[in-house]
Amino acid sequence: MNDKSRQVAVMVTAVIQVVINTLIGTGIIDFGLSSTSAISDSLPNYFTPAGYTFLVWNVIFLGVLVYSFYQWRGDQAERDVHRRIGWWAVAANIGNGAWPLIWGAGGAKGTDGFQPGLHLISGFIIVGILFCLAMIFARLRDMHTDLGLLDGWFIQAPYSAFFAWINIATIANVTAILVSLGVEAGDAGAYWSVAMLVVATALGSGLILYSRGLVSTVAFTGILVWAFIGVAMGNGEQSGIVGITAVIAAVIVVLVTVFSFTGLYSQRELVSIQSST
């Protein structure tokens, strides 16, 4: 497919996913679906962040729209960076537009419209979104030296933030799906959440060290910290161990980021200088 087709696809799917999520999220049009919050409330667990945490979607949607307009510019059409990530962005947009429809169709537990099988399908969708964003993240990392300042703000930052949030959202979604399917952890649910926080912290820290670029890394870390604080605020009263672990997780990813800039980045610059001489 040519560059113009890719540009159109990125733009159209970006707008569609924002419109669908906005209509459903605000309740302007519910499409006959259960709201995301109603479903989450019916599937209690110790990992779902506080409600206000999901306001981060506004930042992510803005970032996706910013990228879609940026890549639409005539001088961007033939750039390799867009050719390498454009169709992955389209796939992520499609998945992110489909997810609330499938999740909402699954209904709230305890209602007549409850269909856990659809919740399970939503899990496969969000894993697909995660894979697409991982591909974008990896390709932008490999192309870091070829990207300019505007690319950092309009490409790397939006997709680093999106990728960071979907990492957390995938864990939260899988946890909720298990509850939907009848897996009741009981008192052990708090320890399940702690284990998931440990996994998220380890994965996030590894990706921070793997990342390249100040804006990209800070965007990734910022979203992780926001998510961990959200988990702490949403579950701390019910389980002190979950709240404490989530706060520790936030501190760890900040420290890893600082280490990345003060330690690893100086080493990377040294290697870069040596290889260019």
Backbone as a ProteinNet text record, in pm:
[ID]
protein_1_A
[PRIMARY]
MNDKSRQVAVMVTAVIQVVINTLIGTGIIDFGLSSTSAISDSLPNYFTPAGYTFLVWNVIFLGVLVYSFYQWRGDQAERDVHRRIGWWAVAANIGNGAWPLIWGAGGAKGTDGFQPGLHLISGFIIVGILFCLAMIFARLRDMHTDLGLLDGWFIQAPYSAFFAWINIATIANVTAILVSLGVEAGDAGAYWSVAMLVVATALGSGLILYSRGLVSTVAFTGILVWAFIGVAMGNGEQSGIVGITAVIAAVIVVLVTVFSFTGLYSQRELVSIQSST
[TERTIARY]
83.8	0	87.6	37.4	119	111.4	194.4	204.1	74.3	5.1	-119.6	-225.2	-232.8	-328.5	-297.5	-168.9	-129.8	-166.4	-138.1	-169.8	-319.8	-399.4	-545.3	-590.7	-537	-576.1	-542.5	-423.4	-383.4	-479	-506.9	-593.5	-735.6	-793.1	-932.8	-949.4	-860.6	-875.3	-847.2	-758.4	-731.8	-857.2	-921.5	-1042.7	-1155.1	-1171.4	-1279.5	-1264.2	-1141.5	-1123.1	-1150.6	-1112.7	-1139.2	-1288.6	-1357.4	-1501.9	-1575.7	-1542.7	-1610.3	-1588.1	-1464.3	-1434	-1496.6	-1501.1	-1561.1	-1711.4	-1776.9	-1921.9	-1960.9	-1887.1	-1918	-1878.2	-1760.3	-1710.5	-1795.1	-1847.3	-1929.3	-2076.6	-2115.5	-2254.7	-2342.6	-2282.4	-2361.9	-2441.5	-2373.9	-2439.8	-2384.4	-2472.3	-2421.8	-2424	-2481.6	-2488.3	-2553.9	-2631.9	-2694.9	-2598.7	-2481.3	-2377	-2372	-2318.4	-2293	-2171.4	-2169.8	-2056.1	-1934.3	-1817.7	-1693.3	-1686.3	-1729	-1723.3	-1819.1	-1937.3	-2035.2	-1981.9	-1917.4	-1861.3	-1747.8	-1660.7	-1548.4	-1597.9	-1702.1	-1756.9	-1814.8	-1861.8	-1920.7	-1815.3	-1689.3	-1579.6	-1469	-1498.5	-1402.2	-1274.4	-1162.6	-1034.2	-939.6	-819.6	-725.6	-625.9	-653.6	-560.1	-620.6	-752	-815.2	-781.7	-725.9	-689	-811.4	-790	-897.3	-956	-1084.5	-1154.5	-1089.5	-1040.2	-982	-856	-793.6	-672	-697.7	-820.1	-853.1	-865.5	-854.6	-850	-727.3	-630.5	-509.7	-543.8	-659.4	-700.7	-711.6	-749.8	-759	-622.9	-518.1	-382	-342	-374.9	-338.5	-411.1	-540.5	-616.6	-563.4	-528.2	-470.2	-339.7	-257	-130.2	-148.5	-244.9	-271.4	-318.7	-403.9	-452	-338.4	-252.6	-138.5	-50.7	-23.1	58.3	-11.6	-141.8	-213.3	-207	-214.6	-204.3	-59.6	33.7	175.8	217.6	178.8	218.3	141.4	35.3	-46.1	20.5	112	179.3	249.8	248.5	307.2	453.2	528.7	671.5	701.8	596.9	615.6	581.3	514.2	457.4	557.1	674.8	769.4	876.9	861.5	962.3	956.4	1071.9	1081.4	1015.2	1021.7	964.5	815.3	744.5	600.4	571.2	656.4	638.7	658.5	745.2	775.5	674.2	608.8	514.9	370	347.8	213.8	105.6	130.9	27.6	10.1	116.8	101.1	12.6	27.1	-58.7	-204	-226.5	-362.5	-423.6	-347	-396.9	-429	-341	-365.5	-491.1	-511	-631.1	-757.8	-753.8	-870.6	-901.5	-798.5	-818.8	-873.1	-821.6	-864	-1004.3	-1049.4	-1187.4	-1282.1	-1232.9	-1316.6	-1329.9	-1224	-1223.5	-1343.4	-1377.2	-1490.9	-1623.7	-1634	-1757.2	-1774.2	-1665.4	-1672.2	-1685.5	-1606.9	-1613.2	-1752.3	-1807.8	-1941.1	-2049.6	-2031.7	-2130.4	-2130.3	-2017.9	-2010.3	-2095.8	-2132.7	-2223.3	-2162.3	-2235.4	-2192.6	-2233.8	-2148.7	-2178.5	-2301.5	-2391	-2513.6	-2631.2	-2608.5	-2717.7	-2755.7	-2871.5	-2918.8	-2829	-2761	-2677.7	-2534.6	-2505.8	-2368.9	-2323.6	-2212.3	-2156	-2003.6	-1956.6	-1812.5	-1727.9	-1787.4	-1713.2	-1667.3	-1750.2	-1712.1	-1601.4	-1605.2	-1495.8	-1364.3	-1372.3	-1252.4	-1199.9	-1290.3	-1249.1	-1180.6	-1232.8	-1171	-1027.6	-999.4	-863.2	-768.9	-815.3	-732.6	-710.5	-812.7	-800.1	-694.6	-699.3	-604.3	-461.3	-446.9	-313.9	-264.9	-356.3	-320.9	-276.2	-347.1	-308	-168.8	-146.4	-16.4	94.8	69.8	170	200	95.9	115.7	197.8	166.6	239.4	381.9	402.9	538.8	622.4	562	632	669.4	576.6	604.5	716.2	706	805	944.4	953.6	1083	1138.6	1054	1101.9	1145.1	1072.3	1112.6	1243.2	1261.2	1385.9	1502.8	1485.6	1593.1	1624.7	1524.1	1541.9	1571.1	1597.9	1609.7	1707.5	1820.8	1922.1	1878.7	1777.1	1728.4	1611	1567.6	1449.7	1488.7	1413.2	1441.2	1357	1364	1293.2	1141.9	1089.7	945.4	901.3	985.7	953.7	942.7	1029.6	1025	892.2	843.7	718.2	594.9	599.8	480.7	470.8	580.8	577.1	615.6	737.2	786.6	705.6	680.3	607.1	466.4	385.6	251.4	249.8	338.4	333.7	405.4	498.9	557.5	452.8	377.3	271.1	162.6	121.5	18.9	65.3	189.5	243.9	252.3	296.2	306.8	170.4	69	-64.1	-122.7	-103	-159.9	-92.2	33.6	96.9	19.5	-16	-91.4	-235.8	-295.1	-434	-452.7	-351.6	-361.5	-367.3	-283.7	-285.3	-419.6	-467.8	-596.4	-709.6	-703.6	-807	-808.2	-690.8	-681.4	-732.4	-698.3	-745.3	-897	-956.2	-1101.9	-1166.9	-1104.2	-1158.2	-1161.6	-1057.6	-1055.6	-1170.9	-1199.4	-1314.2	-1443.5	-1450.1	-1568.1	-1593.7	-1485.4	-1497.4	-1519.3	-1527.9	-1559.8	-1442.4	-1323.8	-1207.1	-1213	-1238.5	-1249.6	-1128	-1041.9	-919.6	-943.3	-1053.6	-1082.3	-976	-934.6	-832.4	-698.2	-678.3	-551.7	-546.5	-658	-661.8	-560.3	-538.3	-440.5	-300.4	-270.3	-137.1	-121.4	-231.1	-229.6	-195.9	-258.5	-231.4	-85.7	-33.4	107	197.3	166	246.5	241	122.3	107.9	183	184.2	259.4	409.8	455.7	597.1	631.3	543.4	565.1	565.2	467.6	456.9	578.7	628.7	746.6	870.8	887.1	1002.8	997.8	880.3	864.4	885.6	822.3	836	979.6	1048.5	1188.5	1274.8	1250.8	1326.4	1302.9	1178.6	1147	1204.8	1211.3	1273.4	1420.9	1489.5	1630.9	1651.9	1552.5	1558.9	1529.5	1450.3	1404.8	1520.9	1494.7	1591.4	1518.4	1586.3	1530	1470.4	1501.7	1453.7	1301.7	1241.5	1096.6	1025.5	1074	1012.4	1017.1	1132.9	1149.6	1069.8	1071	994.9	845	797.9	655.8	617.3	702.3	676	671.8	772.2	779.8	663.3	629.4	520.6	388.8	359.3	234.6	238.4	352.2	363.5	341.8	405.1	389	243.3	179.4	36.9	-47.8	-19.1	-96	-73.8	51	80.1	17.3	22.6	-43	-193.5	-247.9	-390.4	-428	-342.7	-367.4	-361.8	-264.8	-252	-375.1	-420.3	-535.1	-665.5	-672.9	-795.7	-809.9	-697.8	-703.4	-637.5	-573.6	-500.5	-584.5	-708.9	-795.2	-835.7	-856.7	-897.6	-779.3	-661.3	-542.8	-419.8	-366.9	-248.2	-129.9	-115.7	0.2	-2.5	-123	-134.6	-98.4	-150.3	-121.4	26.8	89.6	233.2	316.1	281.1	355	344.6	225.4	205.8	289.6	296.1	377.8	525.9	569.2	708.2	738.5	641.6	658.8	681.3	603.9	619.2	757.8	804.5	936.5	1045.6	1030.5	1132.8	1147.5	1035.6	1047.8	1107.6	1081.9	1145.7	1296.2	1336.5	1479.3	1548	1479.5	1536.6	1554.6	1457.7	1468	1586.5	1602.7	1715.7	1847.2	1853.1	1973.6	1998.7	1890.7	1903.9	1970.2	1930.1	1985.3	2125.1	2149.9	2279.5	2385.4	2342.3	2436.6	2444.5	2336.4	2338.8	2352.2	2287.9	2294.3	2434.5	2507.1	2644.9	2730.1	2702.7	2776.2	2741.3	2614.1	2571.6	2640.7	2650.4	2716.8	2863	2929.7	3069.5	3086.3	2997.3	3004.3	2980.9	2884.5	2854.1	2973.6	3042.4	3158.1	3271.2	3292.5	3400.1	3373.1	3246.7	3213.7	3222.3	3212.3	3214.3	3355.4	3450.9	3589.6	3671.8
-119.7	0	125.1	235	354.5	438.6	541.6	624.9	697.9	743.3	816.5	727.1	601.7	508.1	490.2	478.9	463.4	587.8	705.1	828.8	839.8	808.1	814.5	714.1	593.4	489	528.7	585.4	629.6	737.2	835.7	946.8	899.6	823	779.4	690.9	592.6	501.4	572.2	672.4	748.6	823.8	888.9	965.6	872.2	759.9	666.5	611.3	571.4	514.2	617.6	742.8	848	873.9	878.3	903	792.1	666.4	553.6	556.3	571.9	572	691.2	805.8	924.1	908.1	858.9	840.3	741.6	630.9	530	579	639.8	683.4	792.1	883.2	992.3	955.3	844.8	803.2	878.6	959	1031.6	933.4	827.1	715.4	587.7	502.6	381.7	258.9	272.8	160.7	37.5	58	-54.8	-137.6	-83.1	-155.5	-111.1	-197.3	-160.1	-68	26.5	117.6	44.1	92.7	31.9	34.7	145.8	157.9	62.1	42.8	-49.4	-192.4	-229.1	-364.2	-380.6	-281.6	-289.3	-300.9	-225	-231	-368.7	-439.2	-571.6	-681.7	-644.4	-741.8	-694.2	-684	-626.7	-709.7	-639.6	-703.8	-600.8	-643	-553.7	-486.8	-492.2	-430.8	-313.2	-306.8	-198.7	-63.7	28.8	159.9	242.9	348.1	441.2	499.7	533.4	578.6	693.9	792.9	910.4	876.4	762.1	722.5	709.3	670.7	646.7	776.1	891	1017.9	1024.6	936.7	933.7	903.3	841.6	815.2	944.8	1053.7	1181.3	1222.6	1199.4	1231.2	1140.1	1012.8	916.1	944.5	972.5	1003.6	1129.7	1228.8	1350.9	1318.9	1235.2	1197.9	1124.8	1033	958.2	1052.5	1148.1	1244.9	1335.6	1376.6	1460	1386.7	1258.1	1182.1	1169.4	1144.8	1125.5	1251.1	1369.1	1493.7	1520.3	1485.5	1505.2	1424	1295.5	1211.3	1244.3	1323.3	1362.5	1470.9	1544.6	1653.1	1600.9	1682.6	1641	1603	1673.2	1643.9	1518.1	1456.4	1335.9	1206.9	1219.9	1103.6	992.4	1027.7	925.8	892.4	942.9	915.6	769.4	712	571.3	542	638	614	585.6	659.7	637.4	508.8	477.6	352.3	232.3	246.4	134.5	118	228.8	217.2	244.1	300.5	345.9	239.5	125.4	21.6	-44.9	-46.1	-94.7	1.6	131.2	230.3	211.1	182.6	156.6	38	-69.9	-190.5	-161.7	-84.6	-49	36.1	129.1	213.4	130.4	36.7	-49.2	-130.5	-188.9	-267.3	-183.6	-61.3	25.1	79.9	80.2	117	0.7	-120.9	-240	-281.7	-258.6	-309.5	-263.6	-134.4	-95.1	-151.2	-177	-235.7	-379.9	-457.5	-597.7	-606.3	-525.6	-525.9	-484.9	-381	-334.1	-435.3	-507.5	-609.7	-725.8	-743.2	-851.2	-826.5	-701.8	-668.9	-681.3	-628.9	-634.4	-766.4	-818.3	-944	-926.9	-1024.8	-1017.5	-961.5	-918.5	-866.8	-970.4	-949.4	-1044.4	-1046.8	-936.9	-929.8	-975.3	-1032.7	-1073.2	-1188.2	-1165.9	-1266.6	-1270.3	-1350.4	-1354.7	-1394	-1467	-1504.8	-1383.4	-1278.2	-1156	-1083.7	-1091.9	-1033.7	-1103.7	-1234.5	-1309.7	-1264.7	-1242.1	-1194.8	-1058.9	-973.9	-841.9	-856.2	-963.5	-988.2	-1013.6	-1089.8	-1115.4	-986.3	-901.9	-774.8	-686.2	-674.9	-585.5	-640.4	-771.5	-829.5	-796.2	-796.4	-758.1	-612.6	-525.2	-384.3	-371.9	-445.8	-444	-485.1	-588.2	-635.3	-527.7	-464.3	-358.6	-244.1	-204.3	-93.6	-133.1	-259.5	-308	-299.8	-332.2	-322.5	-176.8	-85.5	56.6	103.5	66.1	105.5	57.3	-67.7	-125	-57.7	-29.2	31.8	176.6	248.2	384.8	385.8	288.4	277.8	255.4	167.5	137.3	256.5	342.2	456	585.3	576.3	694.1	798.1	753.6	848.8	921.9	870.2	932.9	1026.7	1037.8	1117.4	1251.6	1354.7	1489	1526.7	1654.4	1703.5	1689.7	1729	1717.5	1571.6	1484.7	1341.4	1292.2	1343.8	1304	1338	1459.1	1503.5	1446.9	1432.7	1396.5	1248.7	1173.9	1029.9	948.6	970.5	888.8	907	1031.5	1055.6	996.1	1020.3	963.2	810.5	747.6	601.3	536.4	606.2	555.5	559.4	669.8	681.9	576.7	560.2	461.9	321	289.1	156.3	131.1	231.9	216.6	187.2	262.8	244.5	108.4	65.2	-63.5	-178.6	-164.1	-267.1	-287.3	-176.9	-184.4	-226.5	-170.2	-201.7	-349.6	-409.2	-551.5	-636.7	-603.5	-678.4	-660.3	-535.3	-508.1	-580.6	-581	-646.9	-797.4	-858.1	-1002.5	-1037.2	-955.3	-979	-974.5	-872.5	-860.4	-976.1	-1021	-1133.5	-1259.7	-1283.5	-1401.2	-1397.5	-1278.6	-1264.8	-1290.1	-1237.5	-1257.6	-1405.1	-1480.6	-1623.6	-1708.4	-1642.8	-1715	-1749.3	-1697.5	-1723.2	-1628.3	-1680.5	-1600	-1625.6	-1525.4	-1542.4	-1524.1	-1458.7	-1436.9	-1350.9	-1391.2	-1315.3	-1316.4	-1416.7	-1424.9	-1324.4	-1257.1	-1161.2	-1049.8	-1007.6	-901.9	-948.2	-1074.3	-1126	-1145.9	-1177.6	-1183.2	-1044.8	-942	-806.2	-767.1	-805.7	-776.6	-843.2	-968.6	-1040.3	-970.3	-922.6	-852.1	-719.2	-653	-528.3	-553.5	-663.3	-699.2	-724.7	-797.8	-824.9	-694.8	-607.9	-481.2	-393.9	-395.4	-314.9	-367.1	-498	-558.3	-532.9	-552.8	-530.8	-383.6	-295.9	-153.3	-106.3	-155	-116.2	-161.5	-283.3	-333.9	-250.4	-209	-127.9	12.8	65.1	196.1	189.5	83.9	67.6	42.2	-19.1	-48.3	76	166.7	284.5	376	465.5	566.4	700.3	806.1	938.6	992.4	1117.2	1178.5	1185.8	1240.4	1258.2	1124.1	1029.1	896.8	827.5	829.4	760.7	826.6	959.6	1031	1006.9	1004.7	978.8	839.1	742.5	604.6	595.2	653.3	648.8	723	838.2	917	842	770.8	694.4	577.9	511.4	401.7	451	563.4	618.9	654.1	717.1	751.6	626.2	520.1	396.6	331.5	325.5	263.8	342.4	474.8	555.3	532.6	515.8	486.4	354.4	253.5	123.7	140.4	218.1	240.6	311.1	415.2	492.3	413.6	327	251.8	130.3	82.3	-43.4	-36.9	75.7	86.6	67.6	118.5	104.8	-40.3	-114.7	-254.9	-344.7	-306.9	-389.4	-300.3	-290.7	-208.9	-258.1	-390.7	-445.6	-408.7	-402.8	-362.8	-215.6	-132.3	10.1	39	-24.4	-2.6	-52.2	-170	-226.4	-137	-81.2	5.2	132.5	188.8	308.7	275.7	162.5	120.1	100.6	44.4	23.7	157.2	258.7	391.2	447.8	431.9	482.2	409.7	279.4	200	243.9	263.2	299.7	440	527.9	659.8	646.1	564.4	544.2	478.1	383.1	318.2	420	510.5	614.6	706.2	746.9	832.2	759.9	632.3	553.3	543.9	528.4	517.4	641.3	758.1	882.3	911.2	882.7	916.8	810.1	685.2	575.6	523.5	458.6	393.1	490.8	607.3	699.2	753.8	778.4	825.7	717.5	590.8	481.4	471.5	492.9	486.8	596	716.4	825.5	791.9	727.9	691.1	591.3	490.9	390	456.3	548.9	617.1	697.2	766.8	845.3	755.6	644	552.2	489.8	457.5	391.1	486	618.2	716.8	765.6	724.6	768.4	659.8
0	0	0	-61.3	-70.6	56.4	59.4	178.8	208.9	107.5	129.5	195.1	153.1	214.4	362.4	393.7	534.5	614.9	559.6	629.7	657.3	558.5	574.6	680	675	770.1	913.1	932.5	1066.7	1116.4	1032.4	1071.4	1103.2	1013.1	1029.6	1152.2	1168.9	1283.4	1415.4	1414	1535.6	1578.5	1484.2	1515.2	1559.4	1490.3	1522.8	1663.7	1701.9	1835.2	1943	1919.3	2017.4	2027.8	1914.9	1915	1988.1	1957.3	2022	2172	2213.8	2357.1	2428.5	2360.7	2421.3	2437.5	2334.2	2340.5	2450	2457.7	2558.5	2697.5	2708.3	2837.5	2901.3	2818.5	2870.8	2881.3	2818.9	2822.1	2724.8	2636.1	2536.8	2451.8	2409.4	2340.9	2403.1	2453.6	2519.9	2430	2310.6	2215.8	2278.8	2385.8	2453.4	2536.1	2564.3	2636.7	2781.9	2866.1	3004.7	3007.8	3100.4	3109.5	3164.7	3128.9	3176.5	3328.1	3387.7	3533.9	3601.6	3543.2	3602.3	3600.2	3490.7	3481.1	3581.4	3589.9	3683.2	3827.5	3860.4	3996.2	4028.4	3925	3946.7	3952.4	3921.4	3920.8	4015.3	4144.2	4239.2	4250.3	4256.2	4277.8	4337.1	4370.3	4437.2	4342.6	4212.3	4118.9	4042.8	4033.6	3958.4	4021.3	3944.4	3999.9	4037.4	4114.9	4148.6	4020.7	4026.3	3906.6	3833.6	3908.6	3843.7	3763.3	3793.7	3722.8	3573.3	3538.4	3398.2	3317.7	3384.2	3311.9	3221.4	3247.5	3164	3018.4	2996.2	2858.3	2778.2	2844.8	2774	2718	2797.2	2752.8	2636.9	2650.5	2546.7	2416.1	2425	2303.7	2236.7	2316.8	2260.8	2188.4	2250.2	2189.2	2057.8	2053.6	1931	1820.5	1856.2	1757.4	1709.8	1802.6	1766.1	1665.1	1691.8	1596.8	1461.9	1463.7	1337.8	1250.9	1313	1237	1194.3	1279.8	1249.3	1127	1125.9	1013.6	886.5	899.7	784.8	700.8	764	692.8	567.1	464.1	337.3	345.5	431.5	441.2	521.3	577.1	658.5	582.4	472.4	403.5	375.1	326.8	282.1	385.5	506.8	609	654	674.3	711.8	845.6	937.8	1070.1	1060.7	976.2	962.7	886.4	791.3	718	810.1	909.6	999	1112.6	1152	1264.9	1226.8	1109	1073.7	1080.7	1017.9	1015.7	1152.2	1232.4	1370	1449.2	1422.7	1488.1	1445.8	1317.9	1269	1342.4	1354.3	1422	1568.6	1635.1	1775.3	1787.9	1694.9	1696.7	1680.4	1587.4	1563.9	1689.6	1748.4	1869.5	1983	1995.4	2104.7	2083.3	1958.3	1931.4	1954.8	1929	1944.8	2091.5	2170.9	2308.6	2391.3	2397.4	2481.5	2433	2303.2	2250.1	2299.1	2291	2334.7	2486.1	2557.5	2704	2751.7	2690.6	2729.5	2697.1	2585.3	2547.1	2645.1	2715.9	2814.1	2937	2960.1	3070.1	3208.4	3304.6	3444.7	3507.7	3592.5	3660.8	3748.3	3741.7	3820.8	3744.8	3619.2	3536.5	3431.3	3369.1	3267.9	3144.8	3117.7	2998.3	3019.5	3135.1	3166.7	3077.4	3004.5	2914.3	2932.7	3023.7	3051.1	2930.9	2836.4	2717	2637.9	2634.9	2565.6	2640.6	2773.5	2851.1	2816.7	2798.9	2761.6	2626.5	2532.1	2399.9	2411.5	2501	2519.6	2567.1	2641	2687.1	2571	2473.5	2355.5	2276.5	2273.4	2201.9	2267	2400.3	2466.9	2457.8	2455.5	2435	2293.8	2198.3	2062.1	2054.5	2126.2	2131.1	2192.1	2299.7	2366.9	2270.8	2191.1	2095.4	1991	1938.6	1838.3	1894.9	2017.2	2078.5	2112.6	2146.9	2172.8	2045.4	1931.9	1804.5	1773.6	1800.4	1778.2	1870.7	1997.7	2097.8	2057.7	2015	1976.8	1852	1755.1	1631.8	1654	1737.4	1768.5	1846.8	1930.9	2007.3	1912	1815.5	1721.2	1630.4	1608.2	1518.3	1593.9	1722.4	1806.9	1751.4	1702.4	1654.2	1527.4	1459.7	1337	1361.3	1487.1	1519.5	1578.9	1540.8	1588	1708.6	1747.6	1865	1849.9	1733.6	1711.3	1712.9	1659.7	1662.9	1806.6	1893.2	2033.2	2097.6	2069.8	2130.8	2062.1	1929.6	1853.4	1816.1	1833.9	1803.3	1927.4	1976.5	2086.9	2215.6	2254.6	2379.5	2377.3	2271.9	2270.8	2279.8	2203.7	2201.4	2319.3	2381	2505.1	2616.9	2622.3	2722.7	2699.9	2576.1	2540.3	2578.6	2544.3	2572.7	2722.9	2797.3	2943	3004.1	2960.9	3018.5	2981.3	2858.6	2816.7	2890.2	2927.6	3010.6	3139.8	3205.7	3330.2	3303.6	3198.1	3165.9	3132.4	3068.8	3035.2	3161.4	3258.8	3384.9	3455.8	3457.6	3521.9	3450	3316.3	3237.4	3260.6	3261.5	3284.7	3424.4	3522.8	3659.8	3666	3601.5	3600.6	3525.6	3417.3	3340.9	3425.8	3503.1	3590.9	3689.8	3744.3	3835.3	3758.9	3635.5	3551.9	3524.9	3508.8	3478.5	3603.7	3719.7	3842.4	3929.6	3895.8	3980	4099.4	4215.7	4336.5	4424.3	4435.8	4514	4663.1	4699.3	4840.4	4906.6	5026	5099.4	5027.3	4941.5	4867.6	4752.6	4726.1	4617	4633.9	4757.3	4783.4	4744.2	4772.3	4739.7	4589.2	4522.2	4376	4320.9	4377.5	4332.8	4357	4472.7	4503.4	4399.7	4366.6	4266.7	4131.8	4093.8	3966.6	3968.8	4082.7	4095.2	4080.8	4136	4123.8	3976.8	3908.1	3765.7	3686.5	3713.3	3641.2	3666.4	3789.8	3823.5	3752.2	3752.5	3686	3535.6	3476.4	3332.5	3298.1	3376.1	3350	3363.7	3465.9	3486.8	3369.9	3323.8	3209.4	3084.6	3063.2	2945.3	2956.7	3077.9	3098.5	3061.6	3103.8	3071.2	2922	2859.2	2715.8	2631.9	2687	2614.1	2575.7	2479.4	2438.6	2428.4	2468.3	2453.1	2581.4	2613.8	2737	2741.6	2636.7	2634.9	2640.1	2561.6	2556.9	2693.2	2755.8	2883.7	2994.9	2997.7	3100.8	3083.4	2959.7	2934	2983.2	2953.8	2996.4	3148.9	3213.3	3359.2	3423.1	3369.1	3425.7	3428.6	3321.4	3315.2	3414.2	3425.4	3521.9	3664.5	3698.8	3833.6	3858.9	3762.2	3773.4	3797.9	3723.6	3738	3874.4	3918.6	4049.2	4163.5	4155.8	4258.7	4255.2	4134.6	4121.2	4186.5	4170	4235	4386.8	4433.8	4578.2	4634.2	4566.3	4614.2	4602.1	4503.3	4482.3	4571	4627	4701.9	4839.3	4869.9	4995.9	5119.8	5117.4	5235.2	5258	5149.9	5163	5197.4	5152.5	5178	5188.1	5308.5	5329.4	5251	5236.2	5166	5017.6	4959.9	4819.7	4804.5	4893.3	4886.7	4901.9	4997.8	5021.3	4903.1	4851.9	4738.8	4616.3	4593.1	4477.2	4488.3	4608.9	4629.1	4609.2	4661.6	4643.2	4494.8	4422.4	4278.4	4207.3	4245.7	4185.3	4213.3	4336.3	4373.6	4295.8	4281.3	4211.4	4066.6	3995.1	3853.8	3837.8	3935	3930.5	3949.2	4046.2	4071.8	3952.1	3890	3771	3658.5	3644.7	3542.1	3568.9	3694	3730.4	3701.6	3737.1	3709.6	3559.7	3484.1	3339.3	3280.7	3329.8	3276.8	3329.4	3456.6	3515.6	3492.5	3474.6	3458.1	3316.9	3274.5	3144.6	3030.3	3038.8	2926.7	2905.7	3016.6	3001.2	2935.4	2969.4	2906.1	2757.7	2724.8	2585.1	2503.3	2562.9	2492.4	2468	2566.3	2552.7	2439.8	2435.5	2329.4	2194.8	2190.3	2064.8	2015.5	2106.9	2068.9	2018.7	2089.8	2052.4	1915	1889.1	1762.6	1644.7	1672.4	1563.2	1532.4	1616	1594.1	1528.5
[MASK]
+++++++++++++++++++++++++++++++++++++++++++++++++++++++++++++++++++++++++++++++++++++++++++++++++++++++++++++++++++++++++++++++++++++++++++++++++++++++++++++++++++++++++++++++++++++++++++++++++++++++++++++++++++++++++++++++++++++++++++++++++++++++++++++++++++++++++++++++++++++

